């Protein structure tokens, strides 16, 4: 059973809104570009971290649920949600997951062309209206894949709420290649 949501304001003052974006120039333009065992330039580095902070409002939760056709009243009906185990509106799992997944595309597309190959998600805690999520990914492995013309990049990610609790944990595998053109 998922525990109820705490008040969004109770720990907001203690929440560290640090931004961990690792902004990088294209690998081909950097003099310090890492090379793999075969001498190929990699487009990601083991240990590289990137993230962002997102605040979810009741309106953003309803809008996302509407946009994907999710009619669960826990995402729309504040009176019903108030009587539920959560005590207020909750974001759909697809909402939380898409925020975390989209971050990989946004990060790598700044300097390369990413393609998501696999995402595995584990939901730990409901994300409620008023929650602030810290989304974070860490690159754990990079391997050049000549047959695909790019790097396979493995990552571990998480979304933590303003209380420091993990709401969502994830792993991902991406193909990251040079930009076309």
Backbone as JSON, one array per atom type, in Angstrom:
{
  "sequence": "XXXXXXXXXXXXXXXXXXXXXXXXXXXXXXXXXXXXXXXXXXXXXXXXXXXXXXXXXXXXXXXXXXXXXXXXXXXXXXXXXXXXXXXXXXXXXXXXXXXXXXXXXXXXXXXXXXXXXXXXXXXXXXXXXXXXXXXXXXXXXXXXXXXXXXXXXXXXXXXXXXXXXXXXXXXXXXXXXXXXX",
  "N": [[0.83, -1.18, 0.0], [0.59, 2.18, -0.88], [1.89, 4.91, 0.93], [0.22, 7.75, 2.46], [0.2, 11.12, 1.17], [2.32, 13.66, 2.37], [1.97, 16.98, 3.65], [2.64, 19.39, 1.2], [3.95, 21.71, 1.8], [5.26, 21.34, 4.2], [7.97, 20.45, 4.3], [9.14, 22.0, 2.43], [10.85, 24.19, 2.73], [13.22, 23.02, 3.49], [14.03, 21.65, 1.28], [16.45, 21.0, -1.1], [17.1, 22.69, -3.91], [19.04, 22.13, -5.9], [20.6, 22.26, -9.07], [21.63, 19.94, -11.41], [22.48, 19.83, -14.0], [24.62, 18.73, -16.51], [26.12, 20.43, -18.64], [27.35, 20.1, -21.84], [29.62, 20.46, -24.52], [29.47, 19.39, -27.99], [30.95, 16.18, -28.44], [32.84, 16.03, -30.5], [33.87, 18.58, -30.56], [35.25, 19.04, -28.27], [38.32, 19.21, -26.58], [38.99, 17.49, -24.64], [37.67, 15.13, -25.1], [36.44, 11.99, -24.22], [37.76, 8.75, -24.97], [36.94, 5.49, -26.15], [37.93, 1.99, -25.77], [38.59, 1.38, -28.38], [39.44, 3.73, -29.48], [37.45, 5.47, -30.25], [35.43, 8.42, -30.11], [33.46, 9.09, -27.3], [30.06, 9.84, -26.47], [29.04, 10.21, -24.05], [29.84, 10.05, -20.56], [31.01, 7.86, -18.07], [29.73, 8.22, -14.86], [28.8, 10.75, -15.3], [26.37, 13.15, -14.51], [23.04, 14.37, -14.54], [20.23, 16.51, -14.16], [17.03, 17.84, -13.1], [14.66, 20.05, -11.54], [11.25, 19.78, -10.74], [8.04, 21.1, -10.21], [4.89, 19.93, -9.31], [1.64, 20.83, -9.95], [-1.88, 20.85, -9.09], [-3.31, 21.57, -11.37], [-1.41, 20.99, -13.42], [-1.23, 18.24, -13.15], [-3.87, 17.4, -13.76], [-3.98, 18.37, -16.43], [-1.97, 16.85, -17.74], [-2.99, 14.24, -17.39], [-5.39, 14.5, -18.84], [-4.28, 14.94, -21.39], [-3.23, 12.48, -22.1], [-5.35, 10.83, -22.02], [-6.1, 9.67, -19.58], [-8.44, 8.87, -17.4], [-8.7, 8.42, -14.68], [-10.13, 9.2, -11.63], [-8.53, 9.99, -9.48], [-6.67, 11.66, -10.52], [-8.07, 13.86, -11.3], [-10.38, 14.64, -9.78], [-10.68, 16.52, -7.09], [-12.18, 16.39, -4.68], [-12.87, 13.66, -4.43], [-10.26, 12.59, -4.41], [-9.33, 13.71, -2.04], [-10.61, 12.17, -0.17], [-9.39, 9.77, -0.49], [-6.71, 7.36, 0.1], [-4.51, 8.92, -0.35], [-5.09, 11.59, 0.08], [-5.11, 13.84, -1.51], [-4.99, 15.05, -4.95], [-3.21, 12.89, -7.16], [-0.38, 12.41, -9.28], [-0.4, 10.69, -12.39], [1.2, 7.52, -12.97], [2.38, 7.46, -15.48], [2.85, 10.14, -15.89], [4.84, 10.93, -14.0], [6.84, 9.12, -14.83], [7.25, 9.92, -17.5], [8.33, 12.47, -17.22], [10.82, 11.89, -16.08], [11.93, 10.17, -18.03], [11.94, 11.82, -20.33], [13.89, 13.63, -19.67], [16.32, 12.4, -20.28], [16.38, 12.46, -23.09], [16.28, 15.25, -23.52], [18.67, 16.07, -22.33], [20.83, 14.66, -23.72], [20.3, 15.37, -26.37], [21.23, 17.91, -26.65], [23.8, 17.86, -27.58], [24.08, 15.65, -29.18], [22.47, 12.82, -30.84], [20.01, 11.2, -29.29], [18.46, 8.0, -28.66], [16.02, 6.28, -27.1], [16.25, 3.03, -25.9], [15.55, 1.2, -23.94], [13.69, 1.3, -20.96], [13.33, 0.81, -17.53], [11.13, 0.84, -14.86], [10.42, 1.56, -11.45], [8.01, 2.09, -9.18], [7.86, 3.77, -6.19], [6.52, 5.52, -4.45], [3.61, 7.54, -4.22], [3.13, 10.46, -6.23], [2.15, 13.58, -5.41], [-0.19, 16.32, -5.85], [1.29, 19.45, -5.56], [3.75, 18.48, -4.82], [7.32, 18.61, -5.14], [9.64, 17.51, -7.36], [12.87, 16.13, -7.58], [14.65, 15.27, -10.24], [16.97, 12.94, -11.39], [19.65, 11.61, -13.24], [22.27, 9.22, -13.69], [25.08, 8.32, -15.52], [26.12, 5.05, -15.99], [27.5, 3.24, -17.52], [29.23, 3.08, -20.63], [29.43, 2.13, -23.98], [30.91, 1.73, -27.1], [29.2, 0.99, -30.06], [29.72, -0.32, -32.93], [28.14, -1.39, -35.02], [25.81, 0.02, -34.77], [26.63, 2.57, -34.96], [27.17, 4.32, -32.84], [27.19, 5.23, -29.31], [26.26, 2.94, -26.8], [24.51, 3.68, -23.96], [24.19, 3.3, -20.56], [22.11, 3.99, -17.82], [21.25, 5.06, -14.48], [18.44, 6.18, -12.73], [16.4, 8.48, -10.81], [13.55, 9.83, -9.1], [13.04, 12.07, -6.64], [11.06, 13.23, -3.94], [10.18, 16.33, -2.24], [10.7, 15.67, 0.36], [12.84, 14.09, 0.29], [12.37, 11.48, -0.31], [12.35, 8.57, -2.33], [10.4, 8.52, -5.12], [10.24, 7.35, -7.59], [12.24, 5.01, -9.22], [14.63, 4.21, -11.73], [16.07, 2.51, -14.57], [17.94, 2.8, -17.58], [18.62, 2.31, -21.07], [20.27, 3.77, -23.69], [20.79, 4.66, -27.12], [23.26, 6.68, -28.31], [24.13, 8.85, -30.73], [26.04, 10.74, -33.21], [24.74, 13.93, -34.16], [22.56, 14.21, -36.95], [23.51, 15.63, -40.05]],
  "CA": [[0.0, 0.0, 0.0], [1.35, 3.43, -0.95], [1.55, 5.79, 2.05], [-0.42, 9.02, 2.12], [1.09, 12.24, 0.87], [2.45, 14.68, 3.41], [1.74, 18.35, 3.19], [3.7, 19.83, 0.29], [4.68, 22.85, 2.36], [5.91, 21.02, 5.48], [9.42, 20.34, 4.18], [9.59, 22.74, 1.25], [11.96, 25.09, 3.06], [14.44, 22.23, 3.62], [14.33, 20.98, 0.02], [17.59, 21.58, -1.81], [16.76, 22.76, -5.32], [20.24, 22.22, -6.71], [20.47, 21.83, -10.46], [22.8, 19.13, -11.7], [22.69, 19.7, -15.44], [26.01, 18.69, -16.96], [26.07, 20.99, -19.99], [28.56, 19.69, -22.54], [29.73, 20.72, -25.95], [29.57, 18.13, -28.73], [32.21, 15.47, -28.2], [33.8, 16.32, -31.56], [34.41, 19.92, -30.36], [35.96, 19.13, -26.99], [39.69, 18.69, -26.63], [39.1, 16.45, -23.61], [36.7, 14.1, -25.42], [36.88, 10.66, -23.81], [37.83, 7.74, -26.01], [36.76, 4.13, -25.67], [39.08, 1.13, -26.0], [38.9, 1.38, -29.8], [39.83, 5.07, -29.89], [36.28, 6.21, -30.71], [34.95, 9.45, -29.19], [32.2, 8.75, -26.65], [29.12, 10.94, -26.35], [28.64, 10.22, -22.64], [30.95, 9.68, -19.69], [30.61, 7.18, -16.85], [29.72, 9.14, -13.73], [28.11, 11.98, -15.71], [25.07, 13.3, -13.84], [22.23, 15.5, -14.98], [18.92, 16.49, -13.53], [16.24, 19.06, -13.04], [13.64, 20.09, -10.5], [9.91, 20.01, -11.3], [6.95, 21.24, -9.23], [3.64, 19.48, -9.9], [0.44, 21.45, -9.42], [-3.12, 20.13, -9.42], [-3.62, 21.85, -12.77], [-0.5, 20.25, -14.31], [-1.6, 16.83, -13.05], [-5.09, 17.23, -14.56], [-3.67, 18.61, -17.84], [-1.24, 15.7, -18.28], [-3.92, 13.11, -17.46], [-6.27, 14.77, -19.98], [-3.55, 14.83, -22.66], [-2.97, 11.07, -22.43], [-6.6, 10.08, -21.93], [-6.19, 8.96, -18.3], [-9.63, 9.41, -16.72], [-8.72, 8.03, -13.27], [-10.53, 10.38, -10.85], [-7.47, 10.43, -8.56], [-5.9, 12.68, -11.23], [-8.98, 14.92, -11.74], [-11.44, 15.0, -8.82], [-10.04, 16.86, -5.81], [-13.01, 15.93, -3.56], [-12.66, 12.21, -4.33], [-8.86, 12.36, -4.02], [-9.2, 14.09, -0.63], [-11.14, 11.05, 0.63], [-8.6, 8.58, -0.79], [-5.56, 7.14, 0.98], [-3.48, 9.92, -0.66], [-5.51, 12.85, 0.68], [-5.19, 14.88, -2.54], [-4.73, 14.55, -6.3], [-1.89, 12.29, -7.42], [0.03, 12.34, -10.69], [-0.39, 9.33, -12.93], [2.54, 6.95, -13.11], [2.93, 7.87, -16.77], [3.29, 11.53, -15.76], [6.14, 10.89, -13.33], [7.79, 8.4, -15.67], [7.59, 10.68, -18.71], [9.23, 13.56, -16.82], [12.15, 11.32, -15.89], [12.41, 9.66, -19.32], [12.18, 12.94, -21.24], [15.13, 14.29, -19.28], [17.45, 11.8, -21.01], [16.36, 13.0, -24.45], [16.63, 16.67, -23.46], [20.09, 16.21, -22.0], [21.75, 14.2, -24.77], [20.04, 16.03, -27.65], [21.96, 19.18, -26.69], [25.07, 17.69, -28.3], [24.09, 14.39, -29.93], [21.14, 12.33, -31.17], [19.69, 10.04, -28.45], [17.32, 7.14, -28.95], [15.75, 5.4, -25.96], [16.09, 1.63, -26.26], [14.91, 0.46, -22.85], [13.51, 1.94, -19.65], [12.69, -0.01, -16.49], [10.64, 1.75, -13.84], [9.93, 1.0, -10.21], [7.31, 3.14, -8.45], [7.98, 3.6, -4.74], [5.67, 6.4, -3.68], [2.74, 8.41, -5.04], [3.51, 11.86, -6.42], [0.91, 14.32, -5.15], [-0.28, 17.74, -6.21], [2.08, 20.25, -4.62], [5.08, 17.9, -4.64], [8.44, 19.05, -5.96], [10.48, 16.35, -7.64], [14.23, 16.29, -8.1], [14.91, 14.2, -11.2], [18.41, 12.8, -11.53], [20.19, 10.45, -13.95], [23.72, 9.02, -13.64], [25.59, 7.37, -16.52], [26.83, 3.98, -15.3], [28.32, 2.47, -18.47], [29.2, 3.55, -22.01], [30.13, 1.19, -24.85], [30.77, 1.99, -28.53], [28.56, -0.1, -30.8], [30.01, 0.03, -34.32], [27.03, -1.76, -35.9], [24.77, 1.04, -34.63], [27.25, 3.86, -35.21], [27.08, 5.21, -31.69], [27.44, 4.69, -27.97], [25.21, 2.45, -25.91], [24.69, 4.37, -22.69], [23.36, 2.77, -19.49], [21.91, 5.0, -16.78], [20.36, 4.84, -13.33], [17.75, 7.42, -12.45], [15.43, 8.52, -9.72], [12.78, 11.04, -8.83], [12.85, 12.21, -5.2], [10.18, 14.34, -3.57], [10.76, 17.37, -1.38], [11.06, 15.05, 1.64], [14.0, 13.25, 0.03], [11.92, 10.11, -0.52], [12.34, 8.13, -3.73], [9.07, 8.24, -5.65], [10.41, 6.54, -8.78], [13.61, 4.64, -9.57], [14.62, 3.73, -13.1], [17.28, 2.26, -15.32], [17.7, 3.05, -18.99], [19.67, 2.1, -22.07], [20.08, 4.66, -24.84], [21.78, 4.74, -28.18], [23.57, 8.09, -28.51], [24.94, 9.0, -31.93], [26.23, 12.11, -33.65], [23.58, 14.55, -34.79], [22.53, 14.17, -38.42], [23.74, 16.92, -40.69]],
  "C": [[0.88, 1.25, 0.0], [0.93, 4.32, 0.21], [0.91, 7.08, 1.55], [0.63, 10.08, 1.85], [1.14, 13.18, 2.06], [2.13, 16.03, 2.81], [2.92, 18.8, 2.35], [4.53, 20.95, 0.9], [5.49, 22.5, 3.6], [7.43, 20.97, 5.39], [9.97, 21.16, 3.03], [10.79, 23.62, 1.54], [13.28, 24.32, 3.15], [14.87, 21.59, 2.31], [15.43, 21.72, -0.72], [17.29, 21.54, -3.3], [17.99, 22.9, -6.19], [19.97, 21.69, -8.1], [21.77, 21.12, -10.83], [23.02, 18.93, -13.19], [24.18, 19.69, -15.75], [25.99, 19.16, -18.41], [27.4, 20.71, -20.67], [28.5, 20.1, -23.99], [29.75, 19.38, -26.67], [30.94, 17.5, -28.54], [33.26, 15.83, -29.24], [34.45, 17.69, -31.39], [35.23, 20.06, -29.08], [37.35, 18.53, -27.11], [39.88, 17.56, -25.63], [38.14, 15.29, -23.88], [37.22, 12.73, -25.02], [36.85, 9.69, -24.99], [37.57, 6.36, -25.39], [37.99, 3.3, -26.03], [39.52, 1.12, -27.46], [39.31, 2.73, -30.34], [38.69, 5.92, -30.43], [35.86, 7.24, -29.65], [33.61, 9.0, -28.6], [31.35, 10.0, -26.49], [28.56, 11.05, -24.94], [29.82, 9.72, -21.83], [30.41, 8.98, -18.44], [30.76, 8.15, -15.68], [29.05, 10.47, -14.04], [26.72, 11.99, -15.07], [24.34, 14.51, -14.42], [20.85, 15.38, -14.38], [18.2, 17.81, -13.67], [15.23, 18.93, -11.93], [12.31, 20.48, -11.12], [8.91, 20.1, -10.16], [5.65, 20.84, -9.93], [2.45, 20.13, -9.19], [-0.77, 20.58, -9.74], [-3.48, 20.34, -10.88], [-2.71, 21.08, -13.73], [-0.81, 18.76, -14.29], [-2.85, 16.55, -13.89], [-4.78, 17.36, -16.06], [-2.94, 17.42, -18.46], [-2.2, 14.52, -18.43], [-4.89, 13.28, -18.63], [-5.55, 14.5, -21.3], [-3.28, 13.39, -23.07], [-4.22, 10.2, -22.3], [-6.75, 9.26, -20.65], [-7.32, 9.58, -17.49], [-9.74, 8.99, -15.26], [-9.07, 9.27, -12.44], [-9.48, 10.84, -9.83], [-6.58, 11.49, -9.19], [-6.75, 13.92, -11.57], [-9.89, 15.48, -10.64], [-10.84, 15.25, -7.44], [-10.85, 16.36, -4.61], [-12.83, 14.43, -3.35], [-11.24, 11.92, -3.83], [-8.64, 12.7, -2.55], [-9.68, 12.97, 0.29], [-10.33, 9.76, 0.43], [-7.45, 8.44, 0.22], [-4.47, 8.19, 0.78], [-3.82, 11.3, -0.11], [-5.56, 14.02, -0.28], [-4.89, 14.25, -3.9], [-3.33, 13.95, -6.37], [-1.63, 12.32, -8.93], [-0.06, 10.89, -11.14], [1.05, 8.82, -13.0], [3.19, 7.36, -14.42], [3.44, 9.31, -16.73], [4.69, 11.57, -15.14], [7.21, 10.25, -14.21], [8.2, 9.23, -16.89], [8.5, 11.85, -18.38], [10.66, 13.05, -16.7], [12.74, 10.85, -17.22], [12.77, 10.8, -20.27], [13.49, 13.66, -20.92], [16.34, 13.7, -20.0], [17.52, 12.35, -22.42], [16.8, 14.46, -24.46], [18.12, 16.86, -23.22], [20.99, 15.85, -23.19], [21.51, 14.9, -26.1], [20.67, 17.41, -27.73], [23.23, 19.06, -27.53], [25.13, 16.43, -29.16], [22.65, 14.02, -30.29], [20.85, 11.08, -30.34], [18.48, 9.27, -28.97], [17.15, 6.2, -27.77], [15.5, 3.97, -26.44], [15.34, 0.85, -25.2], [14.84, 1.33, -21.6], [12.82, 0.94, -18.73], [12.37, 0.91, -15.33], [10.15, 0.99, -12.62], [9.32, 2.14, -9.39], [7.35, 2.83, -6.96], [6.93, 4.36, -3.96], [4.83, 7.25, -4.62], [3.34, 9.81, -5.09], [2.22, 12.67, -6.36], [0.98, 15.75, -5.65], [0.44, 18.54, -5.12], [3.47, 19.7, -4.37], [6.08, 18.55, -5.58], [9.36, 17.86, -6.12], [11.86, 16.79, -8.11], [14.49, 15.06, -8.96], [16.4, 14.13, -11.44], [18.75, 11.5, -12.26], [21.71, 10.43, -13.77], [24.1, 7.98, -14.7], [26.44, 6.34, -15.8], [27.75, 3.18, -16.22], [28.16, 3.07, -19.86], [30.0, 2.56, -22.85], [29.85, 1.56, -26.31], [30.17, 0.77, -29.2], [28.67, 0.22, -32.28], [28.85, -0.29, -35.26], [25.88, -0.75, -35.85], [25.32, 2.45, -34.85], [27.15, 4.84, -34.06], [27.39, 4.5, -30.4], [26.16, 4.12, -27.38], [25.51, 3.06, -24.55], [23.69, 3.8, -21.69], [23.3, 3.82, -18.38], [21.07, 4.45, -15.64], [19.75, 6.18, -12.99], [16.81, 7.31, -11.28], [14.71, 9.86, -9.72], [12.53, 11.05, -7.32], [11.93, 13.39, -4.93], [10.88, 15.3, -2.63], [11.12, 16.86, 0.01], [12.3, 14.17, 1.5], [13.66, 11.8, -0.22], [11.91, 9.77, -2.01], [10.9, 7.81, -4.12], [9.15, 7.26, -6.81], [11.9, 6.27, -8.98], [13.56, 4.02, -10.96], [16.02, 3.35, -13.56], [16.94, 2.47, -16.79], [18.9, 2.63, -19.81], [19.3, 2.96, -23.27], [21.13, 4.36, -25.89], [22.0, 6.22, -28.4], [24.56, 8.19, -29.66], [25.19, 10.47, -32.22], [24.94, 12.63, -34.25], [23.69, 14.41, -36.3], [22.81, 15.57, -38.95], [24.98, 17.51, -40.22]]
}
